[in-house]
Amino acid sequence: MYKIGILQLTQNLDTAVHGFKQALAQEEVEYLYFNVDGTVEKLPAFAQKLVDENVDLIFACTTPAAKAAIAASDHIPVVYTPVFDPVSVGLAQSMECPGNHATGVSGMVSATDKVAFIEELLPEAKTLGMPFDPNDENAKIEVANFKKAAEGHFTLIELPIASETDISELSELLTDEMDAIFMPIGKLLEDNFASIVYYTDDLDLPIIASHAPNIVGGAIGGLAANHEALGYECGLKAIEILSGKDAGTIPVGSVKTPDVLLNQYTADNLDIELPSSLVERAKEIYN
């Protein structure tokens, strides 16, 4: 029987854990599960507990959990998700050969896919406002990727927002020339999404979000990684590792087919007809 530790930052990733266990359903596994309820500072201690229990592998959910698990041991393999960019945060030497006795599946949805999604959803849109937190490393990565992918497709107006005070001044940054808002990932904006909707509603600006709960909360749509699918792919990598393969030699996976999420209620309020091509592919349509 294998002993696998699960190190989880928040319950928001329960679906990833479920997918991971599904992939390992045919294996005999004892799970040791630790969830720190968002308290990042507790992760190293719980990672050490898993090392002390001599687990065969650690499944780490989120970047901080993965960092803690890798640092706790130089030999226990780690599989992680939904780390946005494992290379930029030092978890992997490269996507092809990650090293660090660890591998996993990135949660990053391709910027090229997001550009194509926006063009399909809002074919008349030419100019996008792009609010983002310049102090958020993941946000900066996505902004850089999106700017490159959007060349020749959209004119982008960058709207740096570094604090809640900046959000309160958003109405002064929004202009009539913007056809829509693209919101990259970033905790500051995601946590204050209701305020952003308040200001964009005045200009009837549709928001394309990167964080799935924000689509429920008023964005017209977005592409999002399916955490259960990411967890399942991590489980398959875990089987390879438990069968003797070196984790550091297994390429880091990526989001292959992101979920299409749409908000019909928002579309109706903005008098926008959701394209049938997207409706047919939608994982969820919120009313």
N, C-alpha and C positions, 0 to 999 in steps of 0.2 A: 504494500500500500504506500502511495505517495503522500507526503505531507506538504501542503501548499499554503503559504501565507498570503492573505489579502490585506493590503494596506490602502485604505481609502480616505480621501480628504473630506468628502461630504456624501450624503445620501443621494445627491443629484445624479450620481453615477451608478446607482443600483442596477440599471439596465445593462451597463457594461459588465458588471459582475455576473449578472444572469446569463449573458451571452457567453462569457468565459466558461462558466460551469456547464452550459449546454454542450460546448465543444468537447468537454472532458467527461461527458456523461457515461461513456463506456469504460472509463478508467476507475480504478479503486483509489479514491482520494479522501484524505482527511483535511478539512479546511480550518485554518486558524484565521479569524477575521477581526481586524481592528479598524474602526472608523473614528476619526478624531473630531468629527462634527465641525469642520472648518478651522480648527485651531492648528495652524501650520507648525507652531512651536513644539507640539506634542509628537510630531511625526518621527523624529530621530529616536526617541525613547521606545516607541512602539516598533519601529524597524529593528531596533536592537533586541527587543523581546522575541521577534520572529527568528532572528539569528540565534539567539540563545536556545530556542526550541529546535534548532537544527533542521529547519524546513528545507525541502528539496528545491523550492522555487518560490519567488515572491511575485505576485501580481500587484502592480502599483497603479492606482488610478490618480492621475494628474501629475503635472511636472514636479511639484514639491514632494509628493509621495515617492516618485521615481528617484529623485535626487537623494532622499533619505535612505531608501532601500539600497541603492548602489553604494552609498558611502558607508553603510553599516557592515558590509562584508566585501572582501575582495574575491570571493569564490562562489557565493550563492547566486545563481542566475536570476535575473529580473526581467519580467515582461511588463511593459507599460502602455498605457493609453489614457486619455486622448491628447497626449502632448502635442502642442501645436507645431513646433519646429524643433525636433530633438537635437539637430546639429547646432543651431544658434544658442541653445541653452546649455550646451556641453554634455548632453546625455549620449550623443553618438558622434563618432569621428566622421562618419558619412552615412547616408541612408543605405548604401549598398553593403558596407562593412562597418557596422556600428561600434564594435569593440566594447570595452567596459563591462564585460560579462553580462550584457543586457541588449535587449531588442524590444520591439513593440510595434504599435500602429499609430501613426500620426492622426490627429483629429482635424488637420487643415483641409478645407475644401478648396480646390483649385481656383485661383483668381480668374483663370480663363473660363471656367465653368460658370462663375458668378457673372462675368460680363455677358456671356451668352444667355444666361437666365434673365438678366435685366432687359436685354434686347428683345427677348421673346415676350416678356411680361408687359413691357412698356415700349413698344416699337417706335413711338414718336419722341421718346426722351433723347435729348442730345446733351444736356448739361446736368451734371450731378453735383449736389453739395455733399461733402464728405466730412462729417464731424468725427474726430478721433482724439484719443488721449495721447499727447506726445510723450508722456512719461511711462506709457505701457509698452513693454518690449514686444509683446505679441501684436499689439495694434500697429506698431511701427513696421513690423514685418509684413503684415497684411496690406498696409497702405502702400508700401514699396511694390509688393507683388501686383496689387490692383492697378496702380498707376501704370506699370509696364503693360499689363494685359489690356488696359483700356485705351492705349494709344491707337488713334485712328477710329475709335468707336465712340468715345465720350469726351467732352470737356469736363474736367474736374475742378471744383472749387474747394480747396482744403479749408476745414474749419477746426483748428486746434482748440481742444477743450480740456483744460488741465485740472479743473476743480468744479465743485458744485456751483460756485459763484459764476464761473464762465457759462455754465448751462443757463443760468438765469438771464444771461445777456445774449442768448442765442437768437432771439427775435431780431436783434440788430445786425446779425450776420447773415440771416436768410434773405434772399433777394428774389425778385420776380423772374429773373433769368433762369433760375433753377427749375428743372422739370421734375426732379425727384431727389431723394436723399438716399445715399448708400452709406450704411453704418457698419464699419468693420468691427471685429470683436474688440472687447475691452471692458473691464469690470465697471469702471466709472460710469460709462454711458449706459451699459446694460442695467446697472442698478438704479439709474435715474431715468429710465426710459419713458416713464409716464410724463415727466416734465418735457422731454423732447417732443413727444406727441402733442402736448399742449401747444407748443409753439408752431409746429409744422401744420397743425390743423387750421390755423388762421390763414395759411396760404394754400390750403388744399394740396399739400405736398405729400405724395406717397413715399413711404419709407421701405427700403429693402434692407432687411436686418440679417445679421450673421448668427445671432443667438436665438435658438428656437423659442424660448419663452417670450421673447419680444415680438414674435409674430402673433402669438396668442394675444399679446398685450396691445396690438394696434398697428403693427407694420402690415403692409399689404402682402408681403411674401418674403421668401428667402430659401437658400439652400443650406442644409445642415447635415452634419455627420450623424449617422445612425449609431448611437453608442452601443446598442446591443450587437450590431454587426461588427463593430470594432472589437468588442470583447470576445466575440466568437473567433475572430481571426487571431486574436492574442492567444486564445485557448489552443488553436491549432499549432501556433508557434511553441507553446508550452509542451505539447506532446512531442514535438521534434526534440526539444531540449531534454525532456525526461527520457527520451530514447537514446540519448548520448551525444546529440549535436551541441556544439559550442554556441551559446547564445549570441556571442559577439560576432559570429560569422553569418548570422541569419539577417537578411536585409530587413530594414524597417518598412512596414507596410504603409499604405496611404489610403485615403478615402476614394473608393472606386466609383460608387454610385450614391451620391448624396441624396438625401430625402428632399423632395419638393414640398414645401409647406406654403399654404395660401390662406388668406383671411378674407372670406367672402363679405363679412360685415363691413370691413374697412373699404373693400372695393366698391360696395354699394354706396357707402357714404361719400366716396370720391367720384361716383358716377363713372367708374372704370369697369369695363367688361373683362373678366379673366379669360385669357385665351383657352380655347377648348383643348389645345395640345398640352397645356400645363395642367388643366383640370384632370385630364385623363391620367396623367403621370403622378398626380399629387399623392403623397403619403397621407397628408391630413389637410382638410379644408375646414377652417374654423369659422363658425357662424356667430 
